[in-house]
Amino acid sequence: MDRLHALSRLAQKVGPYLLLEMILPGGTLIALLLYLHQQGHLSFLQDARRLADDVAQRIGHDLERASLTWERPQRSMWPVTMNH
């Protein structure tokens, strides 16, 4: 009975990772990253995430500012009629 209980606990721990591995393309990598995240081994990535969020926010502000200052040309760059 102890072996059955141990096997049941193992299936509960490993089952979701095996399911990800079998169903998703690249599932091995995803399962590994999920496991490392749940175990707290990826906490060093918080700084990278904050940096990426800051960069994305700055790019968004720059694009917004650029779109507000851009004006349409007053006249067409191409002549209406062409002389052949």
C-alpha positions as CSV (number, residue, x, y, z in Angstrom):
1,M,0.0,0.0,0.0
2,D,2.9,2.4,0.7
3,R,4.2,1.8,-2.8
4,L,0.8,2.6,-4.3
5,H,0.6,5.8,-2.2
6,A,4.1,6.8,-3.2
7,L,3.3,6.2,-6.9
8,S,0.2,8.2,-6.6
9,R,2.1,11.2,-5.1
10,L,4.7,10.9,-7.8
11,A,2.0,11.0,-10.5
12,Q,0.5,14.1,-8.9
13,K,3.8,15.9,-8.9
14,V,5.1,14.8,-12.3
15,G,1.9,14.4,-14.2
16,P,1.3,18.0,-15.2
17,Y,4.9,18.3,-16.5
18,L,4.6,15.1,-18.5
19,L,1.3,16.3,-20.0
20,L,2.9,19.6,-21.1
21,E,5.7,17.7,-22.6
22,M,3.5,15.4,-24.6
23,I,0.9,17.9,-25.8
24,L,2.8,21.1,-26.6
25,P,5.5,21.7,-29.2
26,G,8.6,22.5,-27.2
27,G,6.8,21.1,-24.2
28,T,10.1,19.9,-22.6
29,L,11.4,23.4,-22.4
30,I,8.1,24.8,-21.2
31,A,7.8,22.0,-18.5
32,L,11.3,22.7,-17.3
33,L,10.8,26.4,-17.1
34,L,7.5,25.9,-15.2
35,Y,9.2,23.6,-12.8
36,L,12.1,26.0,-12.2
37,H,9.7,28.9,-11.7
38,Q,7.6,26.9,-9.2
39,Q,10.7,26.0,-7.3
40,G,11.9,29.6,-7.1
41,H,15.0,29.1,-9.2
42,L,14.1,31.8,-11.7
43,S,13.8,34.7,-9.3
44,F,16.8,36.4,-10.8
45,L,14.7,37.1,-13.9
46,Q,12.6,39.7,-12.0
47,D,15.3,42.3,-12.7
48,A,15.2,41.4,-16.4
49,R,11.4,41.7,-16.5
50,R,11.5,45.1,-14.8
51,L,14.0,46.3,-17.4
52,A,11.9,44.9,-20.3
53,D,8.8,46.7,-18.9
54,D,10.8,49.9,-18.6
55,V,12.1,49.7,-22.1
56,A,8.6,48.9,-23.5
57,Q,7.1,51.8,-21.6
58,R,9.8,54.2,-22.9
59,I,9.3,53.0,-26.5
60,G,5.6,53.5,-26.2
61,H,6.0,57.1,-24.9
62,D,8.5,57.8,-27.7
63,L,6.1,56.4,-30.4
64,E,3.2,58.4,-28.9
65,R,5.2,61.6,-28.9
66,A,6.4,61.0,-32.4
67,S,2.9,60.4,-33.7
68,L,1.6,63.6,-32.0
69,T,4.3,65.7,-33.7
70,W,4.0,64.2,-37.2
71,E,2.1,66.2,-39.7
72,R,0.8,65.3,-43.1
73,P,2.6,67.0,-46.0
74,Q,0.6,70.0,-47.3
75,R,1.0,69.1,-50.9
76,S,1.6,65.9,-52.8
77,M,5.1,64.8,-53.5
78,W,4.2,63.5,-56.9
79,P,2.8,65.7,-59.7
80,V,-0.8,65.3,-60.6
81,T,0.0,65.1,-64.3
82,M,3.1,63.8,-66.0
83,N,4.6,65.1,-69.2
84,H,5.9,62.5,-71.6
